[in-house]
């Protein structure tokens, strides 16, 4: 699964952090068979991240379908996901 993020949005890196945590590090004892990472062609050939940076969620288990990944994300990302105020990090720690 590949997708783009608006890297200029004030919450872009909050979203990257949440996705990386859920897909790469959710549980030390039972890691998901997924990896989240950026992908880009060589910047010197194409241009900057606004146009050519994309993000991947890759799964190493064929039985762990995209719908299953979506369910895991939905259950662990801020709720409701459309409410931008839910994506702000807790300033009080």
JOURDA-V849941 format. One record per pair of residues at least 4 apart in sequence whose ideal C-beta (glycine too) atoms are under 8 Angstrom apart, sorted by the first residue. I is the first residue (numbers start at 1). J is the second residue. Records with the same first field share a line. If there is no record, write none. Layout:
BEGIN
I: J / J
END
This chain:
BEGIN
1: 56 / 57 / 58 / 66 / 69
2: 39 / 54 / 55 / 56
3: 54 / 55
4: 53 / 54 / 55
5: 9 / 12 / 15 / 16 / 53 / 55
6: 12
7: 12 / 49 / 50 / 53
8: 12 / 50
11: 15 / 84 / 87 / 88
12: 16
13: 17
14: 18 / 87 / 88 / 89
15: 19 / 87
16: 20 / 55
17: 21
18: 22 / 77 / 78 / 87
19: 23 / 36 / 55 / 57 / 73 / 77
20: 24 / 25 / 36
21: 25 / 26
22: 26 / 32 / 72 / 73 / 76 / 77
23: 32 / 34 / 35 / 36 / 57 / 69 / 73
24: 31 / 32 / 34 / 35 / 36
25: 31
26: 30 / 31 / 32 / 72 / 76
27: 31 / 32
32: 64 / 69 / 72
33: 59 / 60 / 61 / 64
34: 57 / 58 / 59 / 60 / 64 / 69
35: 56 / 57 / 58 / 60
36: 55 / 56 / 57 / 58
37: 55 / 56 / 58
38: 53 / 54 / 55 / 56
39: 53 / 54 / 55 / 56
40: 46 / 49 / 52 / 53 / 54
41: 45 / 46 / 52
42: 46
43: 47 / 48 / 49 / 52
46: 51 / 52
47: 51 / 52
48: 52 / 53
49: 53
57: 69
59: 64 / 66 / 69
64: 68 / 69
65: 69
66: 70
67: 71
68: 72
69: 73
70: 74
71: 75
72: 76
73: 77
74: 81
77: 81
78: 83 / 86 / 87
79: 83 / 86
80: 86
81: 86
83: 87
84: 88
END
